[in-house]
Each structure stands twice: as C-alpha cells, then as structure tokens.
C-alpha cells in the first residue's frame, strides 16, 4: 500500500468506510457468509458447553 493510499484511508469518513465495505461485500459475497458462519459456530460451541455444564450439574448435585 502506498503512502497516498494510506493517507486517504486514514482520512476517510466512517460513512465512506461503510460504503466501501458494502461495495466489497457485493464484490465478494462469500466474505459476509464466512463472518456469519464463524459467529454461528461460536454460538453453537457456547450452547454445547452450556448443555455440558447443565448435565454435569444435574448428575453431581441432584
């Protein structure tokens, strides 16, 4: 990345960055899916850990 590009990036408004991210998503639609896929995996992992803790609690404390 050149110095001029870096300067333009630093001075870009938040709205311009959002516009760029929106444009980038349309150019590479799979990127948004990857991000949401990671979130879904983390939520499933959290649910699994919660279920495991519930089972352990029921087995040992009731």
mmCIF file as Biopython writes it, N, C-alpha, C and O atoms, coordinates in Angstrom:
data_model
#
loop_
_atom_site.group_PDB
_atom_site.id
_atom_site.type_symbol
_atom_site.label_atom_id
_atom_site.label_alt_id
_atom_site.label_comp_id
_atom_site.label_asym_id
_atom_site.label_entity_id
_atom_site.label_seq_id
_atom_site.pdbx_PDB_ins_code
_atom_site.Cartn_x
_atom_site.Cartn_y
_atom_site.Cartn_z
_atom_site.occupancy
_atom_site.B_iso_or_equiv
_atom_site.auth_seq_id
_atom_site.auth_asym_id
_atom_site.pdbx_PDB_model_num
ATOM 1   N N  . UNK A ? 1  ? 0.856   -1.172  0.000  1.0 0.0 1  A 1 
ATOM 2   C CA . UNK A ? 1  ? 0.000   0.000   0.000  1.0 0.0 1  A 1 
ATOM 3   C C  . UNK A ? 1  ? 0.897   1.228   0.000  1.0 0.0 1  A 1 
ATOM 4   O O  . UNK A ? 1  ? 1.833   1.317   0.795  1.0 0.0 1  A 1 
ATOM 5   N N  . UNK A ? 2  ? 0.620   2.160   -0.873 1.0 0.0 2  A 1 
ATOM 6   C CA . UNK A ? 2  ? 1.429   3.358   -0.984 1.0 0.0 2  A 1 
ATOM 7   C C  . UNK A ? 2  ? 1.089   4.373   0.087  1.0 0.0 2  A 1 
ATOM 8   O O  . UNK A ? 2  ? 0.067   4.271   0.766  1.0 0.0 2  A 1 
ATOM 9   N N  . UNK A ? 3  ? 1.961   5.349   0.223  1.0 0.0 3  A 1 
ATOM 10  C CA . UNK A ? 3  ? 1.756   6.399   1.232  1.0 0.0 3  A 1 
ATOM 11  C C  . UNK A ? 3  ? 0.478   7.176   0.965  1.0 0.0 3  A 1 
ATOM 12  O O  . UNK A ? 3  ? -0.248  7.522   1.896  1.0 0.0 3  A 1 
ATOM 13  N N  . UNK A ? 4  ? 0.202   7.451   -0.302 1.0 0.0 4  A 1 
ATOM 14  C CA . UNK A ? 4  ? -1.004  8.207   -0.652 1.0 0.0 4  A 1 
ATOM 15  C C  . UNK A ? 4  ? -2.264  7.416   -0.301 1.0 0.0 4  A 1 
ATOM 16  O O  . UNK A ? 4  ? -3.226  7.979   0.222  1.0 0.0 4  A 1 
ATOM 17  N N  . UNK A ? 5  ? -2.260  6.115   -0.588 1.0 0.0 5  A 1 
ATOM 18  C CA . UNK A ? 5  ? -3.421  5.284   -0.248 1.0 0.0 5  A 1 
ATOM 19  C C  . UNK A ? 5  ? -3.622  5.243   1.259  1.0 0.0 5  A 1 
ATOM 20  O O  . UNK A ? 5  ? -4.753  5.300   1.742  1.0 0.0 5  A 1 
ATOM 21  N N  . UNK A ? 6  ? -2.533  5.145   1.993  1.0 0.0 6  A 1 
ATOM 22  C CA . UNK A ? 6  ? -2.629  5.088   3.451  1.0 0.0 6  A 1 
ATOM 23  C C  . UNK A ? 6  ? -3.207  6.390   3.990  1.0 0.0 6  A 1 
ATOM 24  O O  . UNK A ? 6  ? -4.021  6.372   4.913  1.0 0.0 6  A 1 
ATOM 25  N N  . UNK A ? 7  ? -2.788  7.529   3.415  1.0 0.0 7  A 1 
ATOM 26  C CA . UNK A ? 7  ? -3.312  8.823   3.843  1.0 0.0 7  A 1 
ATOM 27  C C  . UNK A ? 7  ? -4.800  8.919   3.556  1.0 0.0 7  A 1 
ATOM 28  O O  . UNK A ? 7  ? -5.569  9.401   4.387  1.0 0.0 7  A 1 
ATOM 29  N N  . UNK A ? 8  ? -5.209  8.457   2.371  1.0 0.0 8  A 1 
ATOM 30  C CA . UNK A ? 8  ? -6.631  8.505   2.023  1.0 0.0 8  A 1 
ATOM 31  C C  . UNK A ? 8  ? -7.438  7.630   2.966  1.0 0.0 8  A 1 
ATOM 32  O O  . UNK A ? 8  ? -8.540  8.000   3.370  1.0 0.0 8  A 1 
ATOM 33  N N  . UNK A ? 9  ? -6.898  6.473   3.318  1.0 0.0 9  A 1 
ATOM 34  C CA . UNK A ? 9  ? -7.604  5.559   4.211  1.0 0.0 9  A 1 
ATOM 35  C C  . UNK A ? 9  ? -7.758  6.168   5.600  1.0 0.0 9  A 1 
ATOM 36  O O  . UNK A ? 9  ? -8.809  6.033   6.226  1.0 0.0 9  A 1 
ATOM 37  N N  . UNK A ? 10 ? -6.708  6.840   6.084  1.0 0.0 10 A 1 
ATOM 38  C CA . UNK A ? 10 ? -6.749  7.447   7.413  1.0 0.0 10 A 1 
ATOM 39  C C  . UNK A ? 10 ? -7.760  8.583   7.496  1.0 0.0 10 A 1 
ATOM 40  O O  . UNK A ? 10 ? -8.365  8.796   8.546  1.0 0.0 10 A 1 
ATOM 41  N N  . UNK A ? 11 ? -7.950  9.315   6.399  1.0 0.0 11 A 1 
ATOM 42  C CA . UNK A ? 11 ? -8.835  10.474  6.432  1.0 0.0 11 A 1 
ATOM 43  C C  . UNK A ? 11 ? -10.249 10.152  5.976  1.0 0.0 11 A 1 
ATOM 44  O O  . UNK A ? 11 ? -11.100 11.042  5.954  1.0 0.0 11 A 1 
ATOM 45  N N  . UNK A ? 12 ? -10.523 8.910   5.612  1.0 0.0 12 A 1 
ATOM 46  C CA . UNK A ? 12 ? -11.860 8.549   5.134  1.0 0.0 12 A 1 
ATOM 47  C C  . UNK A ? 12 ? -12.867 8.646   6.282  1.0 0.0 12 A 1 
ATOM 48  O O  . UNK A ? 12 ? -12.569 8.282   7.420  1.0 0.0 12 A 1 
ATOM 49  N N  . UNK A ? 13 ? -14.049 9.137   5.964  1.0 0.0 13 A 1 
ATOM 50  C CA . UNK A ? 13 ? -15.090 9.245   6.982  1.0 0.0 13 A 1 
ATOM 51  C C  . UNK A ? 13 ? -15.657 7.859   7.279  1.0 0.0 13 A 1 
ATOM 52  O O  . UNK A ? 13 ? -15.523 6.948   6.462  1.0 0.0 13 A 1 
ATOM 53  N N  . UNK A ? 14 ? -16.288 7.694   8.439  1.0 0.0 14 A 1 
ATOM 54  C CA . UNK A ? 14 ? -16.909 6.401   8.754  1.0 0.0 14 A 1 
ATOM 55  C C  . UNK A ? 14 ? -17.947 5.997   7.705  1.0 0.0 14 A 1 
ATOM 56  O O  . UNK A ? 14 ? -18.075 4.818   7.377  1.0 0.0 14 A 1 
ATOM 57  N N  . UNK A ? 15 ? -18.683 6.975   7.181  1.0 0.0 15 A 1 
ATOM 58  C CA . UNK A ? 15 ? -19.678 6.665   6.159  1.0 0.0 15 A 1 
ATOM 59  C C  . UNK A ? 15 ? -19.008 6.123   4.898  1.0 0.0 15 A 1 
ATOM 60  O O  . UNK A ? 15 ? -19.504 5.182   4.278  1.0 0.0 15 A 1 
ATOM 61  N N  . UNK A ? 16 ? -17.882 6.722   4.527  1.0 0.0 16 A 1 
ATOM 62  C CA . UNK A ? 16 ? -17.159 6.253   3.340  1.0 0.0 16 A 1 
ATOM 63  C C  . UNK A ? 16 ? -16.638 4.839   3.557  1.0 0.0 16 A 1 
ATOM 64  O O  . UNK A ? 16 ? -16.644 4.023   2.636  1.0 0.0 16 A 1 
ATOM 65  N N  . UNK A ? 17 ? -16.193 4.551   4.765  1.0 0.0 17 A 1 
ATOM 66  C CA . UNK A ? 17 ? -15.722 3.186   5.059  1.0 0.0 17 A 1 
ATOM 67  C C  . UNK A ? 17 ? -16.865 2.192   4.965  1.0 0.0 17 A 1 
ATOM 68  O O  . UNK A ? 17 ? -16.695 1.095   4.431  1.0 0.0 17 A 1 
ATOM 69  N N  . UNK A ? 18 ? -18.040 2.571   5.486  1.0 0.0 18 A 1 
ATOM 70  C CA . UNK A ? 18 ? -19.196 1.680   5.387  1.0 0.0 18 A 1 
ATOM 71  C C  . UNK A ? 18 ? -19.583 1.442   3.938  1.0 0.0 18 A 1 
ATOM 72  O O  . UNK A ? 18 ? -19.911 0.320   3.551  1.0 0.0 18 A 1 
ATOM 73  N N  . UNK A ? 19 ? -19.544 2.495   3.145  1.0 0.0 19 A 1 
ATOM 74  C CA . UNK A ? 19 ? -19.838 2.354   1.719  1.0 0.0 19 A 1 
ATOM 75  C C  . UNK A ? 19 ? -18.848 1.402   1.055  1.0 0.0 19 A 1 
ATOM 76  O O  . UNK A ? 19 ? -19.230 0.555   0.247  1.0 0.0 19 A 1 
ATOM 77  N N  . UNK A ? 20 ? -17.569 1.553   1.409  1.0 0.0 20 A 1 
ATOM 78  C CA . UNK A ? 20 ? -16.545 0.687   0.831  1.0 0.0 20 A 1 
ATOM 79  C C  . UNK A ? 20 ? -16.770 -0.763  1.251  1.0 0.0 20 A 1 
ATOM 80  O O  . UNK A ? 20 ? -16.660 -1.666  0.422  1.0 0.0 20 A 1 
ATOM 81  N N  . UNK A ? 21 ? -17.084 -1.002  2.532  1.0 0.0 21 A 1 
ATOM 82  C CA . UNK A ? 21 ? -17.335 -2.366  2.996  1.0 0.0 21 A 1 
ATOM 83  C C  . UNK A ? 21 ? -18.553 -2.966  2.301  1.0 0.0 21 A 1 
ATOM 84  O O  . UNK A ? 21 ? -18.553 -4.147  1.954  1.0 0.0 21 A 1 
ATOM 85  N N  . UNK A ? 22 ? -19.583 -2.161  2.100  1.0 0.0 22 A 1 
ATOM 86  C CA . UNK A ? 22 ? -20.771 -2.629  1.383  1.0 0.0 22 A 1 
ATOM 87  C C  . UNK A ? 22 ? -20.413 -3.003  -0.053 1.0 0.0 22 A 1 
ATOM 88  O O  . UNK A ? 22 ? -20.835 -4.044  -0.557 1.0 0.0 22 A 1 
ATOM 89  N N  . UNK A ? 23 ? -19.634 -2.148  -0.703 1.0 0.0 23 A 1 
ATOM 90  C CA . UNK A ? 23 ? -19.207 -2.431  -2.072 1.0 0.0 23 A 1 
ATOM 91  C C  . UNK A ? 23 ? -18.365 -3.699  -2.113 1.0 0.0 23 A 1 
ATOM 92  O O  . UNK A ? 23 ? -18.513 -4.517  -3.021 1.0 0.0 23 A 1 
ATOM 93  N N  . UNK A ? 24 ? -17.478 -3.863  -1.129 1.0 0.0 24 A 1 
ATOM 94  C CA . UNK A ? 24 ? -16.611 -5.033  -1.081 1.0 0.0 24 A 1 
ATOM 95  C C  . UNK A ? 24 ? -17.430 -6.304  -0.885 1.0 0.0 24 A 1 
ATOM 96  O O  . UNK A ? 24 ? -17.119 -7.342  -1.468 1.0 0.0 24 A 1 
ATOM 97  N N  . UNK A ? 25 ? -18.480 -6.223  -0.060 1.0 0.0 25 A 1 
ATOM 98  C CA . UNK A ? 25 ? -19.349 -7.394  0.141  1.0 0.0 25 A 1 
ATOM 99  C C  . UNK A ? 25 ? -20.015 -7.802  -1.158 1.0 0.0 25 A 1 
ATOM 100 O O  . UNK A ? 25 ? -20.172 -8.992  -1.432 1.0 0.0 25 A 1 
ATOM 101 N N  . UNK A ? 26 ? -20.408 -6.821  -1.961 1.0 0.0 26 A 1 
ATOM 102 C CA . UNK A ? 26 ? -21.028 -7.147  -3.247 1.0 0.0 26 A 1 
ATOM 103 C C  . UNK A ? 26 ? -20.009 -7.737  -4.213 1.0 0.0 26 A 1 
ATOM 104 O O  . UNK A ? 26 ? -20.362 -8.550  -5.067 1.0 0.0 26 A 1 
ATOM 105 N N  . UNK A ? 27 ? -18.755 -7.336  -4.087 1.0 0.0 27 A 1 
ATOM 106 C CA . UNK A ? 27 ? -17.714 -7.891  -4.948 1.0 0.0 27 A 1 
ATOM 107 C C  . UNK A ? 27 ? -17.362 -9.317  -4.537 1.0 0.0 27 A 1 
ATOM 108 O O  . UNK A ? 27 ? -17.094 -10.167 -5.387 1.0 0.0 27 A 1 
ATOM 109 N N  . UNK A ? 28 ? -17.363 -9.574  -3.234 1.0 0.0 28 A 1 
ATOM 110 C CA . UNK A ? 28 ? -17.014 -10.885 -2.677 1.0 0.0 28 A 1 
ATOM 111 C C  . UNK A ? 28 ? -18.116 -11.320 -1.712 1.0 0.0 28 A 1 
ATOM 112 O O  . UNK A ? 28 ? -17.939 -11.206 -0.499 1.0 0.0 28 A 1 
ATOM 113 N N  . UNK A ? 29 ? -19.234 -11.809 -2.211 1.0 0.0 29 A 1 
ATOM 114 C CA . UNK A ? 29 ? -20.360 -12.121 -1.319 1.0 0.0 29 A 1 
ATOM 115 C C  . UNK A ? 29 ? -20.045 -13.207 -0.296 1.0 0.0 29 A 1 
ATOM 116 O O  . UNK A ? 29 ? -20.675 -13.255 0.761  1.0 0.0 29 A 1 
ATOM 117 N N  . UNK A ? 30 ? -19.093 -14.070 -0.589 1.0 0.0 30 A 1 
ATOM 118 C CA . UNK A ? 30 ? -18.789 -15.144 0.352  1.0 0.0 30 A 1 
ATOM 119 C C  . UNK A ? 30 ? -18.111 -14.638 1.622  1.0 0.0 30 A 1 
ATOM 120 O O  . UNK A ? 30 ? -18.096 -15.355 2.622  1.0 0.0 30 A 1 
ATOM 121 N N  . UNK A ? 31 ? -17.552 -13.431 1.619  1.0 0.0 31 A 1 
ATOM 122 C CA . UNK A ? 31 ? -16.883 -12.917 2.808  1.0 0.0 31 A 1 
ATOM 123 C C  . UNK A ? 31 ? -17.866 -12.712 3.956  1.0 0.0 31 A 1 
ATOM 124 O O  . UNK A ? 31 ? -17.555 -13.047 5.099  1.0 0.0 31 A 1 
ATOM 125 N N  . UNK A ? 32 ? -19.033 -12.174 3.672  1.0 0.0 32 A 1 
ATOM 126 C CA . UNK A ? 32 ? -20.040 -11.976 4.708  1.0 0.0 32 A 1 
ATOM 127 C C  . UNK A ? 32 ? -20.535 -13.291 5.273  1.0 0.0 32 A 1 
ATOM 128 O O  . UNK A ? 32 ? -20.830 -13.395 6.463  1.0 0.0 32 A 1 
ATOM 129 N N  . UNK A ? 33 ? -20.624 -14.295 4.415  1.0 0.0 33 A 1 
ATOM 130 C CA . UNK A ? 33 ? -21.075 -15.610 4.861  1.0 0.0 33 A 1 
ATOM 131 C C  . UNK A ? 33 ? -20.044 -16.221 5.797  1.0 0.0 33 A 1 
ATOM 132 O O  . UNK A ? 33 ? -20.403 -16.846 6.795  1.0 0.0 33 A 1 
ATOM 133 N N  . UNK A ? 34 ? -18.767 -16.045 5.483  1.0 0.0 34 A 1 
ATOM 134 C CA . UNK A ? 34 ? -17.720 -16.576 6.349  1.0 0.0 34 A 1 
ATOM 135 C C  . UNK A ? 34 ? -17.797 -15.956 7.730  1.0 0.0 34 A 1 
ATOM 136 O O  . UNK A ? 34 ? -17.681 -16.660 8.733  1.0 0.0 34 A 1 
ATOM 137 N N  . UNK A ? 35 ? -17.991 -14.653 7.796  1.0 0.0 35 A 1 
ATOM 138 C CA . UNK A ? 35 ? -18.049 -13.983 9.089  1.0 0.0 35 A 1 
ATOM 139 C C  . UNK A ? 35 ? -19.239 -14.486 9.895  1.0 0.0 35 A 1 
ATOM 140 O O  . UNK A ? 35 ? -19.101 -14.782 11.081 1.0 0.0 35 A 1 
ATOM 141 N N  . UNK A ? 36 ? -20.406 -14.586 9.263  1.0 0.0 36 A 1 
ATOM 142 C CA . UNK A ? 36 ? -21.577 -15.044 9.998  1.0 0.0 36 A 1 
ATOM 143 C C  . UNK A ? 36 ? -21.437 -16.520 10.347 1.0 0.0 36 A 1 
ATOM 144 O O  . UNK A ? 36 ? -21.952 -16.958 11.376 1.0 0.0 36 A 1 
ATOM 145 N N  . UNK A ? 37 ? -20.754 -17.293 9.515  1.0 0.0 37 A 1 
ATOM 146 C CA . UNK A ? 37 ? -20.519 -18.704 9.819  1.0 0.0 37 A 1 
ATOM 147 C C  . UNK A ? 37 ? -19.681 -18.869 11.073 1.0 0.0 37 A 1 
ATOM 148 O O  . UNK A ? 37 ? -19.920 -19.779 11.867 1.0 0.0 37 A 1 
ATOM 149 N N  . UNK A ? 38 ? -18.709 -18.002 11.254 1.0 0.0 38 A 1 
ATOM 150 C CA . UNK A ? 38 ? -17.870 -18.051 12.447 1.0 0.0 38 A 1 
ATOM 151 C C  . UNK A ? 38 ? -18.710 -17.738 13.675 1.0 0.0 38 A 1 
ATOM 152 O O  . UNK A ? 38 ? -18.558 -18.382 14.713 1.0 0.0 38 A 1 
ATOM 153 N N  . UNK A ? 39 ? -19.585 -16.764 13.566 1.0 0.0 39 A 1 
ATOM 154 C CA . UNK A ? 39 ? -20.449 -16.400 14.692 1.0 0.0 39 A 1 
ATOM 155 C C  . UNK A ? 39 ? -21.362 -17.564 15.053 1.0 0.0 39 A 1 
ATOM 156 O O  . UNK A ? 39 ? -21.548 -17.864 16.233 1.0 0.0 39 A 1 
ATOM 157 N N  . UNK A ? 40 ? -21.931 -18.218 14.052 1.0 0.0 40 A 1 
ATOM 158 C CA . UNK A ? 40 ? -22.813 -19.363 14.305 1.0 0.0 40 A 1 
ATOM 159 C C  . UNK A ? 40 ? -22.038 -20.483 14.985 1.0 0.0 40 A 1 
ATOM 160 O O  . UNK A ? 40 ? -22.541 -21.099 15.925 1.0 0.0 40 A 1 
ATOM 161 N N  . UNK A ? 41 ? -20.825 -20.753 14.525 1.0 0.0 41 A 1 
ATOM 162 C CA . UNK A ? 41 ? -20.012 -21.806 15.150 1.0 0.0 41 A 1 
ATOM 163 C C  . UNK A ? 41 ? -19.713 -21.476 16.602 1.0 0.0 41 A 1 
ATOM 164 O O  . UNK A ? 41 ? -19.766 -22.355 17.461 1.0 0.0 41 A 1 
ATOM 165 N N  . UNK A ? 42 ? -19.398 -20.212 16.886 1.0 0.0 42 A 1 
ATOM 166 C CA . UNK A ? 42 ? -19.118 -19.829 18.266 1.0 0.0 42 A 1 
ATOM 167 C C  . UNK A ? 42 ? -20.357 -19.961 19.146 1.0 0.0 42 A 1 
ATOM 168 O O  . UNK A ? 42 ? -20.262 -20.394 20.294 1.0 0.0 42 A 1 
ATOM 169 N N  . UNK A ? 43 ? -21.516 -19.590 18.611 1.0 0.0 43 A 1 
ATOM 170 C CA . UNK A ? 43 ? -22.754 -19.727 19.383 1.0 0.0 43 A 1 
ATOM 171 C C  . UNK A ? 43 ? -23.083 -21.192 19.645 1.0 0.0 43 A 1 
ATOM 172 O O  . UNK A ? 43 ? -23.525 -21.539 20.740 1.0 0.0 43 A 1 
ATOM 173 N N  . UNK A ? 44 ? -22.872 -22.052 18.656 1.0 0.0 44 A 1 
ATOM 174 C CA . UNK A ? 44 ? -23.107 -23.484 18.853 1.0 0.0 44 A 1 
ATOM 175 C C  . UNK A ? 44 ? -22.144 -24.056 19.889 1.0 0.0 44 A 1 
ATOM 176 O O  . UNK A ? 44 ? -22.538 -24.878 20.716 1.0 0.0 44 A 1 
ATOM 177 N N  . UNK A ? 45 ? -20.900 -23.629 19.848 1.0 0.0 45 A 1 
ATOM 178 C CA . UNK A ? 45 ? -19.925 -24.075 20.839 1.0 0.0 45 A 1 
ATOM 179 C C  . UNK A ? 45 ? -20.341 -23.635 22.237 1.0 0.0 45 A 1 
ATOM 180 O O  . UNK A ? 45 ? -20.259 -24.414 23.187 1.0 0.0 45 A 1 
ATOM 181 N N  . UNK A ? 46 ? -20.785 -22.397 22.362 1.0 0.0 46 A 1 
ATOM 182 C CA . UNK A ? 46 ? -21.239 -21.886 23.652 1.0 0.0 46 A 1 
ATOM 183 C C  . UNK A ? 46 ? -22.455 -22.668 24.153 1.0 0.0 46 A 1 
ATOM 184 O O  . UNK A ? 46 ? -22.541 -22.988 25.338 1.0 0.0 46 A 1 
ATOM 185 N N  . UNK A ? 47 ? -23.392 -22.974 23.256 1.0 0.0 47 A 1 
ATOM 186 C CA . UNK A ? 47 ? -24.570 -23.756 23.640 1.0 0.0 47 A 1 
ATOM 187 C C  . UNK A ? 47 ? -24.160 -25.158 24.078 1.0 0.0 47 A 1 
ATOM 188 O O  . UNK A ? 47 ? -24.713 -25.689 25.041 1.0 0.0 47 A 1 
ATOM 189 N N  . UNK A ? 48 ? -23.205 -25.756 23.388 1.0 0.0 48 A 1 
ATOM 190 C CA . UNK A ? 48 ? -22.725 -27.090 23.755 1.0 0.0 48 A 1 
ATOM 191 C C  . UNK A ? 48 ? -22.075 -27.097 25.125 1.0 0.0 48 A 1 
ATOM 192 O O  . UNK A ? 48 ? -22.313 -28.002 25.924 1.0 0.0 48 A 1 
ATOM 193 N N  . UNK A ? 49 ? -21.260 -26.097 25.401 1.0 0.0 49 A 1 
ATOM 194 C CA . UNK A ? 49 ? -20.608 -26.000 26.708 1.0 0.0 49 A 1 
ATOM 195 C C  . UNK A ? 49 ? -21.659 -25.798 27.796 1.0 0.0 49 A 1 
ATOM 196 O O  . UNK A ? 49 ? -21.564 -26.392 28.869 1.0 0.0 49 A 1 
ATOM 197 N N  . UNK A ? 50 ? -22.653 -24.967 27.524 1.0 0.0 50 A 1 
ATOM 198 C CA . UNK A ? 50 ? -23.724 -24.755 28.497 1.0 0.0 50 A 1 
ATOM 199 C C  . UNK A ? 50 ? -24.502 -26.030 28.772 1.0 0.0 50 A 1 
ATOM 200 O O  . UNK A ? 50 ? -24.835 -26.320 29.921 1.0 0.0 50 A 1 
ATOM 201 N N  . UNK A ? 51 ? -24.794 -26.795 27.725 1.0 0.0 51 A 1 
ATOM 202 C CA . UNK A ? 51 ? -25.515 -28.061 27.898 1.0 0.0 51 A 1 
ATOM 203 C C  . UNK A ? 51 ? -24.672 -29.045 28.709 1.0 0.0 51 A 1 
ATOM 204 O O  . UNK A ? 51 ? -25.199 -29.742 29.576 1.0 0.0 51 A 1 
ATOM 205 N N  . UNK A ? 52 ? -23.388 -29.104 28.437 1.0 0.0 52 A 1 
ATOM 206 C CA . UNK A ? 52 ? -22.499 -29.995 29.183 1.0 0.0 52 A 1 
ATOM 207 C C  . UNK A ? 52 ? -22.453 -29.611 30.657 1.0 0.0 52 A 1 
ATOM 208 O O  . UNK A ? 52 ? -22.507 -30.481 31.526 1.0 0.0 52 A 1 
ATOM 209 N N  . UNK A ? 53 ? -22.355 -28.325 30.941 1.0 0.0 53 A 1 
ATOM 210 C CA . UNK A ? 53 ? -22.346 -27.874 32.333 1.0 0.0 53 A 1 
ATOM 211 C C  . UNK A ? 53 ? -23.664 -28.195 33.033 1.0 0.0 53 A 1 
ATOM 212 O O  . UNK A ? 53 ? -23.668 -28.562 34.208 1.0 0.0 53 A 1 
ATOM 213 N N  . UNK A ? 54 ? -24.764 -28.061 32.328 1.0 0.0 54 A 1 
ATOM 214 C CA . UNK A ? 54 ? -26.066 -28.394 32.907 1.0 0.0 54 A 1 
ATOM 215 C C  . UNK A ? 54 ? -26.148 -29.874 33.243 1.0 0.0 54 A 1 
ATOM 216 O O  . UNK A ? 54 ? -26.625 -30.238 34.318 1.0 0.0 54 A 1 
ATOM 217 N N  . UNK A ? 55 ? -25.694 -30.726 32.347 1.0 0.0 55 A 1 
ATOM 218 C CA . UNK A ? 55 ? -25.713 -32.174 32.593 1.0 0.0 55 A 1 
ATOM 219 C C  . UNK A ? 55 ? -24.825 -32.514 33.784 1.0 0.0 55 A 1 
ATOM 220 O O  . UNK A ? 55 ? -25.224 -33.296 34.647 1.0 0.0 55 A 1 
ATOM 221 N N  . UNK A ? 56 ? -23.634 -31.941 33.844 1.0 0.0 56 A 1 
ATOM 222 C CA . UNK A ? 56 ? -22.744 -32.210 34.976 1.0 0.0 56 A 1 
ATOM 223 C C  . UNK A ? 56 ? -23.364 -31.754 36.290 1.0 0.0 56 A 1 
ATOM 224 O O  . UNK A ? 56 ? -23.249 -32.442 37.304 1.0 0.0 56 A 1 
ATOM 225 N N  . UNK A ? 57 ? -24.012 -30.608 36.278 1.0 0.0 57 A 1 
ATOM 226 C CA . UNK A ? 57 ? -24.683 -30.116 37.481 1.0 0.0 57 A 1 
ATOM 227 C C  . UNK A ? 57 ? -25.789 -31.080 37.914 1.0 0.0 57 A 1 
ATOM 228 O O  . UNK A ? 57 ? -25.906 -31.409 39.094 1.0 0.0 57 A 1 
ATOM 229 N N  . UNK A ? 58 ? -26.598 -31.531 36.950 1.0 0.0 58 A 1 
ATOM 230 C CA . UNK A ? 58 ? -27.695 -32.439 37.279 1.0 0.0 58 A 1 
ATOM 231 C C  . UNK A ? 58 ? -27.182 -33.778 37.795 1.0 0.0 58 A 1 
ATOM 232 O O  . UNK A ? 58 ? -27.792 -34.364 38.689 1.0 0.0 58 A 1 
ATOM 233 N N  . UNK A ? 59 ? -26.092 -34.264 37.259 1.0 0.0 59 A 1 
ATOM 234 C CA . UNK A ? 59 ? -25.556 -35.563 37.672 1.0 0.0 59 A 1 
ATOM 235 C C  . UNK A ? 59 ? -24.940 -35.489 39.065 1.0 0.0 59 A 1 
ATOM 236 O O  . UNK A ? 59 ? -25.165 -36.381 39.883 1.0 0.0 59 A 1 
ATOM 237 N N  . UNK A ? 60 ? -24.177 -34.457 39.347 1.0 0.0 60 A 1 
ATOM 238 C CA . UNK A ? 60 ? -23.418 -34.424 40.593 1.0 0.0 60 A 1 
ATOM 239 C C  . UNK A ? 60 ? -24.107 -33.707 41.749 1.0 0.0 60 A 1 
ATOM 240 O O  . UNK A ? 60 ? -23.756 -33.952 42.903 1.0 0.0 60 A 1 
ATOM 241 N N  . UNK A ? 61 ? -25.070 -32.835 41.485 1.0 0.0 61 A 1 
ATOM 242 C CA . UNK A ? 61 ? -25.646 -32.050 42.574 1.0 0.0 61 A 1 
ATOM 243 C C  . UNK A ? 61 ? -27.119 -32.323 42.828 1.0 0.0 61 A 1 
ATOM 244 O O  . UNK A ? 61 ? -27.711 -31.702 43.711 1.0 0.0 61 A 1 
ATOM 245 N N  . UNK A ? 62 ? -27.717 -33.222 42.090 1.0 0.0 62 A 1 
ATOM 246 C CA . UNK A ? 62 ? -29.132 -33.535 42.347 1.0 0.0 62 A 1 
ATOM 247 C C  . UNK A ? 62 ? -29.279 -35.015 42.600 1.0 0.0 62 A 1 
ATOM 248 O O  . UNK A ? 62 ? -30.388 -35.494 42.837 1.0 0.0 62 A 1 
#
